[in-house]
Amino acid sequence: MYVGTLSFDLLLGDIRSLKEKRSVVRPIVAELQRKYAVSAAEVDHQDLHRRAVIGLAMVSGDTEHLTDVLDRCERLVAARPEVDLLSVRRRLHGEDDD
């Protein structure tokens, strides 16, 4: 069993309220969940208007499949015109990890 995680640090565009922020972040989270069957949520900077961190996780029995899905998720977020992707943190955990 392998677990992969991604953490996206995002800078949002001209956002003036938390309501506007939710209207940008929620569709990204929903699309990741719908298209790739991953667990995803906004995990940090919930109180800041123009920053967001989206975290996602996936479990797979195959590292190639896991890497492929994580790559697709990263491309999806990077292609969103309403956000600037500041950084991505990727971690893979396997059965041999202590």
Salt bridges, closest charged atoms under 4 A:
ASP9 OD2 - ARG51 NH2 2.76
ASP14 OD2 - ARG16 NH2 3.05
GLU31 OE2 - LYS35 NZ 3.69
GLU31 OE1 - ARG80 NH1 2.56
GLU42 OE2 - LYS21 NZ 2.90
ASP68 OD2 - ARG72 NE 3.09
ASP71 OD1 - ARG90 NH2 2.80
GLU74 OE1 - ARG90 NH2 3.00
GLU82 OE2 - ARG80 NH2 2.82
